[in-house]
Amino acid sequence: MRRKTAEKTRDRTLHRVIETCSGDFNIFRAALREQGLLKREPVRVLIELGVHISVAMLALFLILTNEHILLRLFSMLTFSTALMGISTNTHTSSHFATSKHTWRNEALTYLGYSLINGLSSNFWWEKHGIHHKHPNVIGVDDDIDLMPFFALCEDHARHSSLWVRMYYSLQWLAFPFALGLNGVNMQLNSIRYIAKKITEGKGHRYRYSLDAFFLILHFVLWFVLPATIFPWTHVVGFYVVNRVLMGYLMFTIFGPSHLPPEAVFVGSEARESDHVFRQTATTLNYRTGPLGGLVCSGLQLQIEHHLFPWISHTCYPRIRPYLKSFCERYGYPYREFGWAESVWKSLRILYRPKPVHDQWIVFDSQEHQPDA
C-alpha cells in the first residue's frame, strides 16, 4: 500500500515538473534523479548477465550431447541468442552504467566483449562514443557507413559511377546475404584497431595490452582447446555459424533504432545546439515482449538510452512514460514502432536509400523550439 502511494506521489510530482519546467531538460533530469529513477542497478544487471551465461552453457551442452538435428539447430540459435544477450548486457557496462565503480564496469566489458565475443573493448569504447555524440551524421558515425558495399543514403548512391549506381539499385538483393558477415567485419576491424594501437605504443598501453590478452584468450577458448577434443573442421564450422547468426541478430537489435526513414540522416556540416533534439530526431524505439527485452538489454528503448546512457538499462522502462510526456509536451520527436515493423523499415532503405539533410529538420507535426 505504501509503495503504491509513493508511486502515485512520484507520478504527480514528475508530471507537475514536466508542465512547469518550460522544456528545460536539465530541470526534468534533476527531477528524475531526485525521485530515484536515474541510477545504476548492478544486482539486476548481473542477474540478467547470469541468465544469459546460463542459457548459453545449457544450449552448448545440448549441442554437444544431442544428435537430433532439429534440437541441435534450435540449441545453436539459442546459444547465439544468449551470446547476443551477453553482448547487449555488456553494452551497459561499456557505458559505465552497471556499477558506480569504474574498474568493475571495465572488467565486465573485457569479459563480455573481448573474452566471450572476441570484440576489442577499446575499439568499441572509441567507436560507440563517436556514435553517441554524432548519431546518424554522415561521414562521422561509422554505424551508418557501409560503403563501398552498400549505400544507405541517397548522396552515396548519387555520387557514384553509372555501373556502381546500377549495383546500388539492386543492392537490396545482396544485403540479406551480407548481413551474416556484419559481426565478422566488426570483429576484424576491432582486432586491426588494437593491433595498430599496440604497435604505435602510444596512449593507454596497459588497457590495450589487457584487451589484446583477452582477445588472444578468446581464440584459445574457442579454437585451441576445443580442437584437442573435436576435429578442426567442426570447431571452425561451429564458430563461423555462430558468427553468422550473431550478424543477423546484431542487425535486428541495433538496426531498428537508427536505420528506418523516420530516424533522419544529417550531413557533417549540420549544426544543432539542442542535445535532446539531436538525439530524438535520429533515434527510434521499438516494442518487444519480456523475452525480447531481456535479449536487447534496453536497446529497444534507444531514446532513453541516448539521453541517459550512464544509468542501468533496467531503469529505462520506469523513466519511459515521463520522457515520452516531456518530448510530446515540448515538441521533441518520440517515435516507437513494433519490432518487426522496425526491422522491415531498416531493410527497405537498401531499396530506397534515405535522404541526407544539410540542416536539422523541423518535424511537420510539431513545433520544435531548440532554445526553449
Summary of the structure (lengths in Angstrom):
residues: 372
radius of gyration: 21.8
end to end distance: 38.9
largest distance: 69.2
contacts: 1132
relative contact order: 0.12
helix: 67%
strand: 3%
